[in-house]
Amino acid sequence: MLIKAKLKHLRIAPRKVRLVTGLIRGKSTEKAEAILDFTPQRSSKQLLKLLKSVIANAKNN
């Protein structure tokens, strides 16, 4: 099953966001959360919030 979520109005350059998403691509949700928790980039906090939203959407829908 494919679950999607959108993050709008993020004021960070897409290239910088892609650097962080490359770290978590293909990982399990638990491992991705741990990686985002300890990544110092500014976009990691926003991506962690998005990941938690996706997990909640998957549980409720």
TAMOCOR-V463600 format. One line per field, one symbol per residue. psi: psi as a letter, one per 20 degrees, with the letter a starting at -180 (. if undefined). A space follows every 50 residues. Layout:
psi = ???
//
This chain:
psi = pppqqqoqlplqphhhhhghhhhipirrhghgggghhjpiqhihghhggg ghggghhhhi.
//
